[in-house]
Amino acid sequence: MCTHRAARRETLENLLTSLQKELNLNPSQPLFKLTYTSSSNWPYYLTESQPRNSPLKIAILDSSFNPPTKAHMQLLIESVTNDSNTKSNNNSIIFDACLLLYAIKNADKTPSSSDAGPVDRILMMESLASQIHSIKTEQNFNSLQNIATGVITHPLFMDKAKAIHSYFNNNKSTSRFIDSSSIVINYSSQISLYFILGFDTVIRLFNPQYYSNIYKELDSFFKISNIICANRDGYGGRESEEKFFQGDILKEIIGESEKIIRVKLDDDLAKISSTNVRNAINNIEQENDGDDYDKREEMIKNILYDFCPESVAEFVFQEKLYRNTR
């Protein structure tokens, strides 16, 4: 296990180094790279024997994953499987694939010394993807088994969408092997992106401070992308959300189109955040500094398993992430 993880770390470090070199050559060009796919044919299914004519729908959970929580996991599951929430033009949206996406640069936050580094975040993201991949669902929701993880260089969603579309367009004539038969998949204009965001992130998406011309730039974004918005604790509740979605900026940019789909997380899950997990670990260390080591470790372990998916909790505990003494 340790040998495998060390080798994986080296691979990811090399990938990030290569990505940075590409970025240095053209800083304005957003780049996207896959780090893990559940099949060699992602985002298509292994069982798909012919190229599709209809757009392929990818549900994208974008986050800093610092660390991934049960809220992250359930948000993706709810977005993909909850038929009453994923409606567009009165038709159910059947997603084809899922993507966990991590931006190596954040538009708002400066990393602290106790934060997990990029490689650790990617490893946690891959652990989460593996756990989601193991979930058994109905046939209509098997996009959860068709999952990938990726990194992107730029923090703004307009750039993220462009980078992902560019990635697929550059691979539009890629030959893949499915059921022992070689076929050519044409990716060009055949993907539809659905970014899954918490309400707090959606607020930032529509904040004019990030744009030179918010109307023009977000209009371009919504021409190639969609948003799935989930409730978040601490942002005014349903009344505040309704007021925001009736605002002038949203109406002018997206009009009456169904470019934003709203999902409702359980209130207890909506309260969970990565910040809460980090703070809880830090508080245990500070408040129990003189206590028995084993007792303190058990308390941290319990916090992790309460708030994080099992695979992520195990990784964070083994690697002793978010410890001041690490």
Secondary structure, DSSP 8 states (H G I E B T S, - for coil): -HHHHHHHHHHHHHHHHHHHHHHHH-TTS--EEEEEESSTTTTS-TT--S--SS-EEEEEEE---SS--HHHHHHHHHHHH-TTTSEETTEE----EEEEEEESS-SS----TTS--HHHHHHHHHHHHHHHHT----GGGGGGGSEEEEEES--SHHHHHHHHHHHHHHTTTEEEEETTEEEEE--TT-EEEEEEEEHHHHHHHT-GGG-SSHHHHHHHHHHHEEEEEE--TTS-HHHHHHHHHTSHHHHHHHTTS--EEEE---HHHHT--HHHHHHHHHHHHHHTTTS-HHHHHHHHHHHHHHHS-HHHHHHHHHHTTT-TT-
